[in-house]
Amino acid sequence: MKVSYSIHRNPIIAKFMENLRYLDGLGRGVPMIFREMKRLNAPTPEIIVDDSQVKLVIYFAPAT
């Protein structure tokens, strides 16, 4: 997730949705979150993986 590598369950639907401009920048969201949190000197997000799910935890950092 951190290095912008994404796999689509159904690449035909993903391409169709991209052609209709419903999707843009596939696979760029999580790396962007990590970059922005670093830029803001906020806590680093955490990726938690278990048997049935993947979670991205974004910690709140009050403005200084």
N, CA, C and O of each residue as an XYZ file, in Angstrom:
256
protein
N       0.815     -1.203      0.000
C       0.000      0.000      0.000
C       0.855      1.262      0.000
O       0.511      2.257     -0.638
N       1.950      1.214      0.706
C       2.765      2.422      0.836
C       3.511      2.782     -0.446
O       3.896      3.937     -0.629
N       3.720      1.816     -1.332
C       4.518      2.082     -2.524
C       3.677      2.216     -3.790
O       4.217      2.162     -4.894
N       2.388      2.385     -3.650
C       1.495      2.654     -4.776
C       1.391      1.493     -5.752
O       1.493      1.687     -6.963
N       1.191      0.304     -5.237
C       0.970     -0.861     -6.086
C      -0.422     -1.377     -5.777
O      -0.690     -1.795     -4.650
N      -1.313     -1.355     -6.762
C      -2.679     -1.793     -6.505
C      -3.059     -2.929     -7.445
O      -2.604     -3.000     -8.586
N      -3.899     -3.805     -6.935
C      -4.414     -4.928     -7.717
C      -5.937     -4.834     -7.691
O      -6.544     -4.702     -6.628
N      -6.530     -4.901     -8.847
C      -7.985     -4.815     -8.946
C      -8.582     -6.207     -8.993
O      -8.074     -7.091     -9.683
N      -9.657     -6.394     -8.260
C     -10.342     -7.688     -8.300
C     -10.938     -7.946     -9.668
O     -10.962     -9.081    -10.143
N     -11.419     -6.882    -10.299
C     -11.984     -7.019    -11.638
C     -11.402     -5.908    -12.507
O     -11.948     -4.806    -12.553
N     -10.293     -6.191    -13.199
C      -9.633     -5.143    -13.988
C     -10.494     -4.601    -15.131
O     -10.301     -3.460    -15.550
N     -11.419     -5.377    -15.633
C     -12.295     -4.895    -16.707
C     -13.207     -3.793    -16.192
O     -13.362     -2.756    -16.838
N     -13.810     -4.014    -15.030
C     -14.669     -2.982    -14.432
C     -13.834     -1.767    -14.037
O     -14.265     -0.632    -14.241
N     -12.649     -1.987    -13.477
C     -11.784     -0.873    -13.083
C     -11.436     -0.003    -14.293
O     -11.485      1.224    -14.208
N     -11.088     -0.627    -15.411
C     -10.755      0.129    -16.626
C     -11.976      0.867    -17.159
O     -11.868      2.015    -17.588
N     -13.128      0.220    -17.135
C     -14.375      0.849    -17.570
C     -14.672      2.090    -16.732
O     -15.007      3.144    -17.272
N     -14.548      1.963    -15.414
C     -14.814      3.090    -14.515
C     -13.785      4.206    -14.728
O     -14.122      5.387    -14.650
N     -12.547      3.834    -14.992
C     -11.514      4.834    -15.269
C     -11.830      5.580    -16.563
O     -11.680      6.800    -16.626
N     -12.268      4.853    -17.599
C     -12.628      5.486    -18.873
C     -13.789      6.458    -18.721
O     -13.859      7.462    -19.429
N     -14.700      6.163    -17.797
C     -15.832      7.060    -17.535
C     -15.453      8.203    -16.594
O     -16.284      9.046    -16.255
N     -14.195      8.219    -16.181
C     -13.649      9.235    -15.271
C     -14.250      9.176    -13.876
O     -14.318     10.188    -13.179
N     -14.689      7.979    -13.469
C     -15.125      7.767    -12.094
C     -13.926      7.472    -11.194
O     -13.989      7.667     -9.981
N     -12.847      7.007    -11.792
C     -11.637      6.694    -11.040
C     -10.491      7.487    -11.640
O     -10.411      7.669    -12.855
N      -9.607      7.958    -10.772
C      -8.433      8.686    -11.236
C      -7.293      8.420    -10.276
O      -7.488      8.418     -9.061
N      -6.129      8.199    -10.803
C      -4.973      8.011     -9.945
C      -5.031      6.747     -9.129
O      -4.725      6.763     -7.937
N      -5.414      5.657     -9.746
C      -5.540      4.399     -9.028
C      -4.245      4.043     -8.310
O      -3.176      4.035     -8.919
N      -4.340      3.752     -7.024
C      -3.175      3.343     -6.264
C      -2.350      4.476     -5.703
O      -1.296      4.224     -5.119
N      -2.784      5.719     -5.854
C      -1.990      6.849     -5.375
C      -2.438      7.384     -4.026
O      -1.716      8.174     -3.418
N      -3.599      6.984     -3.542
C      -4.173      7.578     -2.342
C      -3.371      7.348     -1.074
O      -3.088      8.301     -0.348
N      -2.998      6.110     -0.789
C      -2.275      5.804      0.450
C      -0.884      6.444      0.453
O      -0.507      7.044      1.459
N      -0.104      6.340     -0.635
C       1.186      7.038     -0.623
C       1.037      8.547     -0.406
O       1.865      9.164      0.264
N      -0.017      9.138     -0.973
C      -0.255     10.566     -0.787
C      -0.533     10.877      0.681
O      -0.054     11.883      1.203
N      -1.303     10.020      1.350
C      -1.593     10.216      2.773
C      -0.298     10.196      3.579
O      -0.092     11.055      4.437
N       0.580      9.224      3.314
C       1.852      9.146      4.036
C       2.701     10.397      3.798
O       3.295     10.932      4.734
N       2.758     10.863      2.545
C       3.542     12.071      2.233
C       2.996     13.296      2.957
O       3.751     14.077      3.536
N       1.671     13.454      2.916
C       1.055     14.627      3.543
C       1.214     14.613      5.062
O       1.461     15.654      5.671
N       1.074     13.448      5.669
C       1.245     13.370      7.122
C       2.686     13.723      7.500
O       2.921     14.390      8.508
N       3.640     13.277      6.693
C       5.042     13.616      6.954
C       5.263     15.119      6.776
O       5.935     15.758      7.585
N       4.694     15.666      5.717
C       4.836     17.101      5.443
C       4.266     17.934      6.583
O       4.798     18.998      6.900
N       3.204     17.467      7.192
C       2.553     18.176      8.294
C       3.180     17.866      9.655
O       2.703     18.345     10.684
N       4.246     17.066      9.658
C       4.873     16.621     10.914
C       3.858     15.947     11.841
O       3.920     16.090     13.062
N       2.941     15.224     11.244
C       1.917     14.500     11.996
C       2.394     13.066     12.229
O       3.328     12.610     11.569
N       1.764     12.358     13.158
C       2.147     10.957     13.386
C       2.016     10.127     12.107
O       1.098     10.331     11.313
N       2.937      9.203     11.925
C       2.920      8.334     10.747
C       1.714      7.402     10.794
O       1.470      6.764     11.818
N       0.955      7.313      9.699
C      -0.157      6.367      9.663
C       0.352      4.933      9.856
O       1.523      4.633      9.624
N      -0.548      4.077     10.280
C      -0.194      2.690     10.559
C      -1.046      1.769      9.685
O      -2.257      1.955      9.574
N      -0.403      0.775      9.067
C      -1.118     -0.238      8.292
C      -1.192     -1.492      9.148
O      -0.168     -2.035      9.562
N      -2.424     -1.950      9.412
C      -2.652     -3.131     10.242
C      -3.302     -4.198      9.366
O      -4.344     -3.962      8.754
N      -2.679     -5.367      9.312
C      -3.181     -6.470      8.482
C      -3.478     -7.651      9.381
O      -2.649     -8.037     10.205
N      -4.672     -8.232      9.222
C      -4.967     -9.494      9.904
C      -5.580    -10.456      8.887
O      -5.516    -10.206      7.683
N      -6.158    -11.524      9.348
C      -6.650    -12.570      8.445
C      -7.770    -12.113      7.515
O      -7.921    -12.661      6.423
N      -8.556    -11.119      7.928
C      -9.725    -10.785      7.124
C      -9.791     -9.331      6.665
O     -10.713     -8.961      5.938
N      -8.834     -8.502      7.073
C      -8.942     -7.100      6.686
C      -7.591     -6.392      6.726
O      -6.621     -6.864      7.318
N      -7.581     -5.247      6.071
C      -6.429     -4.353      6.110
C      -6.963     -2.997      6.565
O      -7.940     -2.493      6.011
N      -6.325     -2.412      7.567
C      -6.758     -1.115      8.085
C      -5.635     -0.109      7.920
O      -4.463     -0.429      8.119
N      -6.001      1.096      7.557
C      -5.079      2.213      7.545
C      -5.526      3.152      8.651
O      -6.606      3.737      8.578
N      -4.695      3.295      9.677
C      -5.035      4.149     10.820
C      -4.316      5.475     10.645
O      -3.089      5.523     10.566
N      -5.092      6.552     10.584
C      -4.545      7.896     10.455
C      -4.786      8.596     11.787
O      -5.928      8.764     12.214
N      -3.707      9.000     12.432
C      -3.799      9.608     13.749
C      -4.011     11.105     13.643
O      -3.430     11.772     12.788
N      -4.837     11.611     14.509
C      -5.122     13.038     14.576
C      -3.951     13.761     15.217
O      -3.426     13.328     16.244
N      -3.553     14.846     14.616
C      -2.501     15.668     15.197
C      -2.989     17.108     15.231
O      -3.178     17.709     14.174
N      -3.198     17.674     16.400
C      -3.678     19.057     16.470
C      -2.656     20.023     15.871
O      -1.449     19.789     15.927
N      -3.156     21.087     15.312
C      -2.279     22.114     14.726
C      -1.436     22.759     15.825
O      -1.909     22.977     16.940
N      -0.190     23.058     15.493
C       0.696     23.695     16.472
C       0.973     25.129     16.115
O       1.702     25.815     16.832
